């Protein structure tokens, strides 16, 4: 995952973002294929940094040590599942204790990519 270049511009009608405060939004670029076909390599994600509480089945940006990751998160009875949409990647199951080493940075609210 790399930061969107500060000298580049991306425009979207903020009315599409359901009244999310603009100050909470950041754009990042997807690097990799683990979330394909939903999120393509090079796609631009709009992330709500103010939304850090897990809603089952939603896509989040999270930090695991020094790595920024984008995964679909869901609960199990004993922890959290990190799911990649690309079936070449296996689901990662973490206990709640293990997941405490992760930091949820925000929820993906919009995606734009070239086909």
LUMLUMMAR-101495 format. One record per residue (C-alpha): x, y, z; residue in three letters. Coordinates in nm, 4 decimals. Example, Ala and Ser with C-alpha at 12.3 -4.5 7.8 and 13.67 -1.06 7.14 Angstrom:
REC        x        y        z res
REC   1.2300  -0.4500   0.7800 ala
REC   1.3670  -0.1060   0.7140 ser
END
This chain:
REC        x        y        z res
REC   0.0000   0.0000   0.0000 unk
REC   0.1452   0.3355  -0.0901 unk
REC   0.0322   0.6884  -0.0153 unk
REC  -0.1454   0.8703  -0.2938 unk
REC   0.0945   1.1276  -0.4409 unk
REC   0.0403   1.4658  -0.2835 unk
REC   0.0710   1.6452  -0.6182 unk
REC  -0.2019   1.4325  -0.7786 unk
REC  -0.5723   1.5004  -0.7616 unk
REC  -0.8756   1.2803  -0.7233 unk
REC  -1.2254   1.4254  -0.7325 unk
REC  -1.5481   1.2760  -0.6013 unk
REC  -1.8868   1.4214  -0.5147 unk
REC  -1.8823   1.4309  -0.1333 unk
REC  -2.2594   1.3752  -0.1326 unk
REC  -2.1796   1.0135  -0.2258 unk
REC  -1.9962   0.9683   0.1031 unk
REC  -2.3035   0.9872   0.3294 unk
REC  -2.2063   1.3001   0.5229 unk
REC  -1.8695   1.1652   0.6419 unk
REC  -1.6616   1.4610   0.7641 unk
REC  -1.4077   1.5363   0.4909 unk
REC  -1.1335   1.5742   0.7532 unk
REC  -1.1712   1.2010   0.8302 unk
REC  -1.1062   1.0939   0.4703 unk
REC  -0.7767   0.9917   0.3149 unk
REC  -0.6922   0.8330  -0.0184 unk
REC  -0.4478   0.5465  -0.0560 unk
REC  -0.3450   0.3314  -0.3499 unk
REC  -0.3733  -0.0479  -0.3478 unk
REC  -0.0487  -0.2361  -0.4107 unk
REC  -0.0904  -0.6082  -0.4675 unk
REC  -0.3532  -0.8584  -0.5736 unk
REC  -0.4807  -1.0100  -0.2473 unk
REC  -0.8139  -0.8264  -0.2698 unk
REC  -0.8791  -0.8853  -0.6411 unk
REC  -1.1233  -0.8955  -0.8114 unk
REC  -1.2936  -0.6434  -0.5787 unk
REC  -0.9955  -0.4111  -0.5247 unk
REC  -0.7530  -0.4073  -0.8162 unk
REC  -0.3812  -0.3351  -0.7933 unk
REC  -0.3492   0.0426  -0.8374 unk
REC  -0.7062   0.1187  -0.7251 unk
REC  -0.7589   0.4328  -0.5209 unk
REC  -0.9363   0.3780  -0.1898 unk
REC  -1.1127   0.6441   0.0103 unk
REC  -1.0769   0.5538   0.3772 unk
REC  -1.2803   0.6929   0.6656 unk
REC  -1.0174   0.7225   0.9396 unk
REC  -1.2927   0.8014   1.1891 unk
REC  -1.4562   0.4599   1.1484 unk
REC  -1.2442   0.2062   1.3362 unk
REC  -1.5085  -0.0194   1.4904 unk
REC  -1.5417  -0.3487   1.3063 unk
REC  -1.8665  -0.4052   1.1222 unk
REC  -1.8834  -0.7667   1.0096 unk
REC  -1.7903  -0.8097   0.6440 unk
REC  -1.6666  -0.4548   0.5797 unk
REC  -1.3249  -0.3690   0.4329 unk
REC  -1.0672  -0.1996   0.6566 unk
REC  -0.7177  -0.0612   0.6341 unk
REC  -0.5053  -0.1877   0.9201 unk
REC  -0.1490  -0.1782   1.0402 unk
REC   0.0273  -0.4981   1.1376 unk
REC   0.3663  -0.3956   1.2759 unk
REC   0.5185  -0.1944   0.9871 unk
REC   0.2826  -0.3258   0.7174 unk
REC  -0.0334  -0.1509   0.6006 unk
REC  -0.2957  -0.4020   0.4859 unk
REC  -0.6450  -0.3928   0.3365 unk
REC  -0.8721  -0.6816   0.4392 unk
REC  -1.2334  -0.7743   0.4883 unk
REC  -1.2864  -0.8284   0.8622 unk
REC  -1.5375  -1.0498   1.0369 unk
REC  -1.5885  -1.1921   1.3824 unk
REC  -1.5688  -1.5503   1.5021 unk
REC  -1.6566  -1.6648   1.8519 unk
REC  -1.2912  -1.6440   1.9535 unk
REC  -1.1431  -1.3729   1.7346 unk
REC  -1.1250  -1.1931   1.4026 unk
REC  -1.0932  -1.3263   1.0467 unk
REC  -0.8911  -1.1295   0.7910 unk
REC  -1.0215  -1.2252   0.4493 unk
REC  -0.8685  -1.1654   0.1081 unk
REC  -1.1043  -1.1775  -0.1884 unk
REC  -0.8387  -1.3449  -0.4041 unk
REC  -0.8828  -1.7168  -0.3390 unk
REC  -0.5069  -1.7719  -0.3748 unk
REC  -0.4803  -1.6234  -0.0243 unk
REC  -0.6088  -1.8123   0.2770 unk
REC  -0.8214  -1.6531   0.5474 unk
REC  -0.6197  -1.5477   0.8511 unk
REC  -0.7818  -1.6250   1.1838 unk
REC  -0.6542  -1.4323   1.4860 unk
REC  -0.7644  -1.4565   1.8467 unk
REC  -0.8805  -1.1338   2.0073 unk
REC  -0.5491  -1.1261   2.1952 unk
REC  -0.3469  -1.1662   1.8733 unk
REC  -0.5609  -0.9043   1.7005 unk
REC  -0.4732  -0.6520   1.9724 unk
REC  -0.1356  -0.6237   1.7916 unk
REC  -0.3170  -0.4789   1.4886 unk
REC  -0.4290  -0.1187   1.4556 unk
REC  -0.7412  -0.0460   1.2545 unk
REC  -0.6727   0.2752   1.0634 unk
REC  -1.0152   0.3147   0.9031 unk
REC  -1.2905   0.1640   0.6901 unk
REC  -1.2862   0.1715   0.3106 unk
REC  -1.5890   0.3721   0.1958 unk
REC  -1.5214   0.4158  -0.1751 unk
REC  -1.2990   0.2682  -0.4453 unk
REC  -1.1982   0.3895  -0.7902 unk
REC  -0.9966   0.1889  -1.0380 unk
REC  -0.9190   0.1610  -1.4037 unk
REC  -1.0343  -0.1560  -1.5722 unk
END
